[in-house]
């Protein structure tokens, strides 16, 4: 194939077709975390003759390519996200930073990927107050029989585009359509509960945090199960670990489901610090429905699959 000069060989065309088919299959079947919008953006850069992608590649990056879920995500990283890479490399730790937040706020409708009309750089970027070594030690704790859980290092935000990260707005963003509840404006397959919407519940309208901050959460530590609500509060105080509110706990679980594809609390329930009707609200993933915030639970009951949503690091790590 020539146009006055050699462009590509037949062998190169064959390699291109093979690579194109592989990318198509990854997009179609959701393999390896390939993001449609990023792929389309990179293809447009190539069509326009933008050399940025080629300049990003190095021999070292090529050796890491098999371990990276998205082969073009590095170009999207900001200076702060670059500092998150060592944390992302810790096996057994889920990290939710600015990049994951941007994914969570992207609409599923391809004709309207930015339903909230967020401007570039909307997500605040703050340094992580923990070291990689501390997070590695925490993961080791979580992999013991006593803990048997998954830790999450995540950026908690008070608002997105001027809208508080409250339970009500989480429902508005990612709510499952059912009964009288309409689908979320961003996604319609994550948060099931909406019974608190339109009600005069202050806890349903308050943001997850008052200012951007890094939080460490968990699916559910085993040492927190099999206890009554009073005893759960006691052991949490002993380890100097606060218990999350329902809004903050649900936000973490929603973000984990959207960005990491994990359904936290699928077989366990977790009590929160939000009290309604004399007892703590609980958060768990309902079978086949979505993430739920539930109210019918007796604080005195103690089962092996019922815990409390502790946050932070235990006193044993020495922080």
VOGU-584321 format. One record per residue (C-alpha): residue in one letter; x, y, z. Coordinates in Angstrom, 1 decimal, decimal comma, always signed. Example, Ala and Ser with C-alpha at 12.3 -4.5 7.8 and 13.67 -1.06 7.14 Angstrom:
BEGIN
{'A'; {+12,3; -4,5; +7,8}}
{'S'; {+13,7; -1,1; +7,1}}
//
This chain:
BEGIN
{'X'; {+0,0; +0,0; +0,0}}
{'X'; {+1,8; +3,2; -1,2}}
{'X'; {+1,0; +6,8; -2,1}}
{'X'; {+4,4; +7,9; -3,5}}
{'X'; {+6,1; +6,6; -0,3}}
{'X'; {+5,9; +3,5; +1,9}}
{'X'; {+3,1; +4,0; +4,5}}
{'X'; {+2,6; +0,6; +6,2}}
{'X'; {+3,4; -3,0; +5,2}}
{'X'; {+0,9; -5,8; +4,9}}
{'X'; {+2,4; -7,3; +8,1}}
{'X'; {+1,8; -4,0; +10,0}}
{'X'; {-1,7; -3,9; +8,7}}
{'X'; {-2,3; -7,4; +10,0}}
{'X'; {-0,9; -6,4; +13,4}}
{'X'; {-3,2; -3,4; +13,4}}
{'X'; {-6,3; -5,5; +12,6}}
{'X'; {-5,4; -7,9; +15,4}}
{'X'; {-5,0; -5,1; +17,9}}
{'X'; {-8,2; -3,4; +16,8}}
{'X'; {-10,1; -6,6; +17,3}}
{'X'; {-8,7; -7,1; +20,8}}
{'X'; {-9,7; -3,5; +21,7}}
{'X'; {-13,2; -4,0; +20,3}}
{'X'; {-13,6; -7,2; +22,4}}
{'X'; {-12,4; -5,5; +25,6}}
{'X'; {-14,9; -2,7; +25,1}}
{'X'; {-17,7; -5,0; +24,2}}
{'X'; {-17,2; -7,4; +27,1}}
{'X'; {-15,9; -5,0; +29,7}}
{'X'; {-12,5; -6,7; +29,9}}
{'X'; {-9,6; -5,0; +31,8}}
{'X'; {-11,4; -1,9; +32,8}}
{'X'; {-11,1; -0,3; +29,4}}
{'X'; {-13,0; +3,0; +29,5}}
{'X'; {-15,0; +3,9; +26,3}}
{'X'; {-14,6; +7,7; +26,7}}
{'X'; {-10,8; +7,5; +27,1}}
{'X'; {-10,5; +5,1; +24,1}}
{'X'; {-12,5; +7,5; +21,9}}
{'X'; {-10,4; +10,4; +23,1}}
{'X'; {-7,1; +8,7; +22,4}}
{'X'; {-8,3; +7,6; +19,0}}
{'X'; {-9,3; +11,2; +18,2}}
{'X'; {-5,8; +12,3; +19,2}}
{'X'; {-4,3; +9,8; +16,8}}
{'X'; {-6,6; +10,9; +14,0}}
{'X'; {-5,5; +14,5; +14,5}}
{'X'; {-1,9; +13,5; +14,5}}
{'X'; {-1,3; +14,4; +18,2}}
{'X'; {+1,9; +12,6; +19,3}}
{'X'; {+1,2; +12,8; +23,1}}
{'X'; {+0,4; +9,1; +23,4}}
{'X'; {+3,6; +8,0; +21,7}}
{'X'; {+5,7; +10,3; +23,8}}
{'X'; {+4,2; +8,9; +27,0}}
{'X'; {+5,4; +5,4; +26,3}}
{'X'; {+8,7; +4,2; +27,8}}
{'X'; {+10,4; +0,8; +28,0}}
{'X'; {+9,6; +0,7; +31,7}}
{'X'; {+5,9; +1,6; +31,1}}
{'X'; {+5,7; -1,2; +28,5}}
{'X'; {+6,8; -3,7; +31,2}}
{'X'; {+4,1; -2,5; +33,5}}
{'X'; {+1,4; -2,5; +30,8}}
{'X'; {+0,1; -6,0; +31,6}}
{'X'; {-0,6; -4,9; +35,2}}
{'X'; {-2,5; -1,8; +34,3}}
{'X'; {-6,2; -2,2; +33,8}}
{'X'; {-6,5; +0,8; +31,4}}
{'X'; {-3,6; +1,2; +29,0}}
{'X'; {-4,2; +4,9; +28,4}}
{'X'; {-5,2; +6,1; +31,9}}
{'X'; {-1,7; +7,4; +32,7}}
{'X'; {-2,1; +10,3; +30,3}}
{'X'; {-5,2; +11,4; +32,3}}
{'X'; {-3,3; +11,5; +35,6}}
{'X'; {-2,6; +14,8; +37,3}}
{'X'; {+0,4; +15,5; +39,5}}
{'X'; {-1,6; +14,5; +42,6}}
{'X'; {-2,9; +11,3; +40,9}}
{'X'; {+0,7; +10,4; +40,1}}
{'X'; {+1,3; +10,4; +43,9}}
{'X'; {-1,5; +7,9; +44,2}}
{'X'; {+0,2; +5,3; +42,0}}
{'X'; {+2,2; +3,7; +44,8}}
{'X'; {-1,1; +3,3; +46,8}}
{'X'; {-2,8; +1,8; +43,8}}
{'X'; {+0,0; -0,8; +43,5}}
{'X'; {-0,8; -2,2; +47,0}}
{'X'; {-2,6; -5,4; +46,4}}
{'X'; {-5,7; -5,7; +48,6}}
{'X'; {-6,3; -1,9; +48,9}}
{'X'; {-9,0; -0,1; +47,0}}
{'X'; {-8,1; +3,5; +46,1}}
{'X'; {-10,7; +6,1; +45,1}}
{'X'; {-9,2; +9,4; +44,1}}
{'X'; {-10,0; +12,2; +41,7}}
{'X'; {-9,8; +9,8; +38,7}}
{'X'; {-12,4; +7,5; +40,2}}
{'X'; {-14,6; +10,4; +41,2}}
{'X'; {-14,6; +11,6; +37,6}}
{'X'; {-15,6; +8,2; +36,5}}
{'X'; {-18,4; +8,0; +39,0}}
{'X'; {-19,9; +11,3; +37,8}}
{'X'; {-19,8; +10,3; +34,1}}
{'X'; {-23,3; +9,6; +32,7}}
{'X'; {-24,1; +6,3; +31,1}}
{'X'; {-25,9; +8,0; +28,3}}
{'X'; {-23,3; +8,4; +25,5}}
{'X'; {-25,1; +11,5; +24,3}}
{'X'; {-24,8; +13,1; +27,7}}
{'X'; {-21,7; +12,1; +29,5}}
{'X'; {-21,6; +15,1; +31,7}}
{'X'; {-25,2; +15,5; +33,1}}
{'X'; {-24,1; +17,7; +35,9}}
{'X'; {-22,2; +20,0; +33,5}}
{'X'; {-19,0; +19,8; +35,6}}
{'X'; {-16,1; +21,9; +34,6}}
{'X'; {-12,6; +20,5; +34,0}}
{'X'; {-10,7; +20,2; +37,3}}
{'X'; {-13,8; +20,2; +39,4}}
{'X'; {-12,6; +17,5; +41,8}}
{'X'; {-10,3; +18,9; +44,5}}
{'X'; {-6,9; +17,2; +44,8}}
{'X'; {-5,3; +17,0; +48,2}}
{'X'; {-2,3; +14,9; +49,4}}
{'X'; {-2,9; +11,6; +51,2}}
{'X'; {-2,1; +12,0; +54,9}}
{'X'; {-0,8; +8,4; +55,1}}
{'X'; {+2,3; +6,8; +53,9}}
{'X'; {+2,5; +3,8; +51,5}}
{'X'; {+4,1; +1,8; +54,3}}
{'X'; {+1,2; +2,5; +56,7}}
{'X'; {-1,3; +1,4; +54,1}}
{'X'; {+0,7; -1,8; +53,5}}
{'X'; {+0,7; -2,5; +57,2}}
{'X'; {-3,1; -1,9; +57,3}}
{'X'; {-3,7; -4,3; +54,4}}
{'X'; {-1,8; -7,0; +56,4}}
{'X'; {-4,1; -6,4; +59,3}}
{'X'; {-7,1; -6,7; +57,1}}
{'X'; {-5,9; -10,0; +55,7}}
{'X'; {-5,7; -11,7; +59,1}}
{'X'; {-8,5; -13,9; +60,4}}
{'X'; {-9,4; -11,3; +63,0}}
{'X'; {-10,1; -8,7; +60,4}}
{'X'; {-10,9; -10,6; +57,1}}
{'X'; {-12,0; -7,5; +55,3}}
{'X'; {-11,1; -5,1; +52,4}}
{'X'; {-9,8; -1,6; +53,2}}
{'X'; {-10,6; +1,5; +51,1}}
{'X'; {-8,5; +4,6; +50,9}}
{'X'; {-11,0; +7,1; +49,5}}
{'X'; {-11,4; +10,9; +48,9}}
{'X'; {-14,5; +12,0; +50,7}}
{'X'; {-16,1; +15,2; +49,2}}
{'X'; {-18,6; +17,6; +50,8}}
{'X'; {-20,1; +18,5; +47,4}}
{'X'; {-19,9; +18,0; +43,6}}
{'X'; {-20,5; +20,9; +41,4}}
{'X'; {-22,1; +22,8; +44,3}}
{'X'; {-24,4; +19,9; +45,2}}
{'X'; {-23,9; +18,3; +48,6}}
{'X'; {-22,9; +14,6; +48,7}}
{'X'; {-25,9; +13,8; +50,9}}
{'X'; {-27,9; +10,6; +50,8}}
{'X'; {-30,7; +12,3; +48,9}}
{'X'; {-28,3; +13,5; +46,2}}
{'X'; {-26,6; +10,2; +46,0}}
{'X'; {-30,0; +8,8; +45,3}}
{'X'; {-30,6; +11,5; +42,7}}
{'X'; {-27,3; +10,7; +41,0}}
{'X'; {-27,2; +6,9; +41,1}}
{'X'; {-30,6; +5,8; +42,1}}
{'X'; {-32,3; +2,6; +40,8}}
{'X'; {-35,7; +3,2; +39,3}}
{'X'; {-38,4; +1,4; +41,2}}
{'X'; {-41,9; +2,1; +42,6}}
{'X'; {-42,3; +5,9; +42,7}}
{'X'; {-38,6; +6,6; +42,5}}
{'X'; {-37,2; +7,8; +39,2}}
{'X'; {-33,8; +6,7; +37,8}}
{'X'; {-30,7; +8,6; +38,8}}
{'X'; {-29,4; +11,3; +36,5}}
{'X'; {-25,9; +9,8; +36,2}}
{'X'; {-26,6; +6,1; +36,7}}
{'X'; {-29,6; +4,0; +37,4}}
{'X'; {-28,1; +0,8; +38,8}}
{'X'; {-26,5; +1,5; +42,2}}
{'X'; {-28,5; +3,0; +45,1}}
{'X'; {-31,8; +1,3; +45,8}}
{'X'; {-33,0; +3,1; +48,8}}
{'X'; {-35,0; +6,4; +48,5}}
{'X'; {-37,5; +6,3; +51,3}}
{'X'; {-35,8; +9,3; +52,9}}
{'X'; {-36,1; +11,5; +49,8}}
{'X'; {-38,5; +14,4; +50,2}}
{'X'; {-38,7; +13,8; +53,9}}
{'X'; {-37,7; +16,3; +56,7}}
{'X'; {-34,7; +14,2; +57,8}}
{'X'; {-31,6; +16,4; +58,5}}
{'X'; {-29,3; +13,4; +58,3}}
{'X'; {-30,5; +12,6; +54,7}}
{'X'; {-29,6; +16,1; +53,5}}
{'X'; {-26,2; +16,6; +55,2}}
{'X'; {-23,0; +16,1; +53,1}}
{'X'; {-20,8; +13,1; +53,7}}
{'X'; {-18,0; +15,4; +55,1}}
{'X'; {-17,7; +19,1; +55,8}}
{'X'; {-14,5; +19,5; +53,7}}
{'X'; {-12,5; +17,3; +51,3}}
{'X'; {-10,6; +14,7; +53,2}}
{'X'; {-9,1; +11,3; +52,8}}
{'X'; {-10,9; +8,6; +54,7}}
{'X'; {-10,1; +4,9; +55,3}}
{'X'; {-13,2; +2,7; +55,3}}
{'X'; {-13,8; -1,1; +55,2}}
{'X'; {-16,3; -3,5; +53,9}}
{'X'; {-16,7; -5,0; +57,4}}
{'X'; {-14,0; -6,1; +59,9}}
{'X'; {-14,8; -9,5; +61,4}}
{'X'; {-13,9; -8,3; +64,9}}
{'X'; {-16,8; -5,9; +64,7}}
{'X'; {-19,4; -8,7; +64,1}}
{'X'; {-21,3; -10,8; +66,6}}
{'X'; {-21,8; -7,9; +68,9}}
{'X'; {-24,8; -5,7; +70,0}}
{'X'; {-24,8; -2,1; +69,0}}
{'X'; {-23,6; -1,0; +72,4}}
{'X'; {-20,7; -3,4; +72,4}}
{'X'; {-19,8; -2,4; +68,8}}
{'X'; {-19,5; +1,2; +69,9}}
{'X'; {-17,3; +0,0; +72,9}}
{'X'; {-14,8; -1,9; +70,8}}
{'X'; {-14,7; +0,9; +68,2}}
{'X'; {-13,7; +3,3; +70,9}}
{'X'; {-11,1; +0,9; +72,2}}
{'X'; {-9,4; +0,8; +68,8}}
{'X'; {-9,9; +4,6; +68,5}}
{'X'; {-11,9; +4,1; +65,3}}
{'X'; {-15,0; +6,3; +64,7}}
{'X'; {-18,2; +4,8; +63,1}}
{'X'; {-19,3; +6,4; +59,8}}
{'X'; {-22,6; +8,1; +59,3}}
{'X'; {-25,1; +6,5; +56,9}}
{'X'; {-24,5; +9,1; +54,3}}
{'X'; {-20,7; +8,8; +54,3}}
{'X'; {-20,8; +5,0; +54,5}}
{'X'; {-23,2; +4,8; +51,6}}
{'X'; {-21,1; +7,2; +49,6}}
{'X'; {-18,1; +4,9; +50,0}}
{'X'; {-20,0; +1,8; +49,0}}
{'X'; {-21,5; +3,6; +46,0}}
{'X'; {-18,1; +4,7; +44,8}}
{'X'; {-16,6; +1,2; +45,3}}
{'X'; {-19,5; -0,3; +43,3}}
{'X'; {-19,1; +2,2; +40,4}}
{'X'; {-15,4; +2,5; +40,2}}
{'X'; {-14,1; -0,9; +41,4}}
{'X'; {-17,1; -3,1; +40,5}}
{'X'; {-17,4; -4,5; +44,0}}
{'X'; {-20,7; -4,9; +45,8}}
{'X'; {-19,7; -4,2; +49,3}}
{'X'; {-21,9; -5,7; +52,1}}
{'X'; {-23,5; -8,2; +49,7}}
{'X'; {-23,7; -10,9; +52,4}}
{'X'; {-23,3; -8,7; +55,5}}
{'X'; {-25,0; -5,7; +57,1}}
{'X'; {-23,3; -2,8; +58,8}}
{'X'; {-24,7; -0,4; +61,3}}
{'X'; {-23,8; +3,3; +61,1}}
{'X'; {-23,7; +6,3; +63,5}}
{'X'; {-26,9; +7,7; +62,1}}
{'X'; {-29,8; +7,0; +64,5}}
{'X'; {-33,4; +6,9; +63,3}}
{'X'; {-36,3; +5,5; +65,2}}
{'X'; {-34,2; +4,7; +68,2}}
{'X'; {-31,6; +2,6; +66,4}}
{'X'; {-28,7; +2,9; +63,9}}
{'X'; {-29,4; +2,9; +60,2}}
{'X'; {-27,6; +0,0; +58,4}}
{'X'; {-26,1; -0,2; +54,9}}
{'X'; {-25,8; -3,3; +52,8}}
{'X'; {-26,2; -4,4; +49,2}}
{'X'; {-29,7; -6,0; +48,7}}
{'X'; {-29,8; -9,2; +46,7}}
{'X'; {-30,5; -8,2; +43,1}}
{'X'; {-31,6; -4,7; +44,0}}
{'X'; {-28,7; -2,4; +44,8}}
{'X'; {-27,2; -0,6; +47,8}}
{'X'; {-29,7; +0,0; +50,6}}
{'X'; {-30,0; +2,2; +53,6}}
{'X'; {-32,3; +0,3; +56,0}}
{'X'; {-34,0; +1,2; +59,2}}
{'X'; {-35,7; -1,9; +60,6}}
{'X'; {-33,1; -3,4; +62,8}}
{'X'; {-32,9; -4,0; +66,6}}
{'X'; {-29,7; -2,5; +68,1}}
{'X'; {-29,5; -5,3; +70,7}}
{'X'; {-29,3; -8,1; +68,1}}
{'X'; {-25,8; -9,6; +67,6}}
{'X'; {-25,1; -11,9; +64,6}}
{'X'; {-22,0; -12,9; +62,8}}
{'X'; {-23,0; -11,1; +59,6}}
{'X'; {-23,9; -7,8; +61,3}}
{'X'; {-21,2; -5,3; +62,1}}
{'X'; {-20,6; -1,5; +62,3}}
{'X'; {-19,0; +0,8; +59,8}}
{'X'; {-15,7; +1,8; +61,4}}
{'X'; {-13,3; +4,2; +59,8}}
{'X'; {-9,6; +5,1; +60,1}}
{'X'; {-6,7; +3,0; +61,3}}
{'X'; {-6,6; +1,0; +64,5}}
{'X'; {-4,5; +2,0; +67,4}}
{'X'; {-2,2; -1,0; +66,8}}
{'X'; {-0,7; +0,7; +63,8}}
{'X'; {+0,4; +3,6; +66,0}}
{'X'; {-1,0; +6,6; +64,1}}
//
